[in-house]
Amino acid sequence: MRASVPRREVVIATKVGLPVDNLPGGLRPERMAAAIDASLRRLGAEHVDLWQLHGWDPDVPIEETMGAMADAVCGRLPNQTQRFGSATTQASTKSGHTHR
């Protein structure tokens, strides 16, 4: 990342879930890992500050999606993010079910 502003003063946010750069969309953990790796390469960054969901994948259990995001935040994956979130969660979204 080329910038005249120190990295510590910049907040980088990216989203996951839609197809980008010939990568399939979706929220399977392996797709999410590939997507954040691609984002980091495009951004020229070592980590993002906020990793957001575009929406829920009805074919993937919520636990898998949230587990992949938690793994990235906790450093269990080589992909680094400081925080994660979703602006599309509905009150009816529950653990143990896919979201439809």
N, C-alpha and C positions, 0 to 999 in steps of 0.2 A: 504494500500500500504506500503510494507516494502522497505525502501530505506535509504541509507546513505546520500543522497542528499536532502536538504530541498525542500518541495513541490513547493515553490515559484520559484525555479530554474529549474523546470521540466515543459515541455509543453506536455500535454496529448491530443492527437487527436484520434478521432474515426469516423467511418462512419456509415451510416444508409441506409437501403433499401434492403439488401439481407437477406435471411433467415439465422438465427443463433440460436443455442441452442433451437431448437424446436419452435422458434418464426417464424411466417410467414414473408416473405419479404413484400415489398411494402411501399408506403409513405402516407398511410392514417394516420391522426394525432394520432389516438389511437395506431396504430402499432409503430409509431415513439416514442411515449411516453414509450411504453413497451420496445422498443429497447434501448433507452438511459438508462432507469432504469437497464436493464440487463448489459449494458456496465459498468455502475458505480459499480454495484455489483462485476463483474468480475475483474475490475481494483482496487477495494477497495478504490475508490475515491469519494469525495463529489461533484465534478464537473469535466467537461472536458474543456479544453481551446479552442478546435476547433472541431466542429461537422460538418461533411461533408456528402454530398449526394453521394451515389454510382452512381446515374443517376436519370433520371426522370421516374416517374411512369405514363404511358400513360392513366391509368384509374383514375387518381386523378388530379383534377384541380390544377394548379400551385399555386393558391392563398391558397389552403388548406395546401399544403406542406410548403410553405414559412411562412404561418401563424403559423404552429406548431413550426417551427424553431424560429421564432420571439418570440413566447410565452416562449420558453425555455430560450432564451437569456435575455428577460425582466423579468424573474422570475414569470410569470403568471402560470407556471407549477412547480411542485415540483422538476422537473429535472433542473439541472443547467448546462449551458454552457456559456462560455465567448463570443464566436464568432461562426458564421456558414458560410459555403461556399459550392460551387459546382464547380468542375473542368470540368463538362460535359455540361454546358449550351451552347446552340447554338444560333447564332444570330437570328434564326427564332423563338426562344421561346418567346411567348408573353403572356401577361396577358389576362385572360378571355377565354383561350383555354387550352385544354389538349395537351400535347406534343406528337406527333406521328411521 
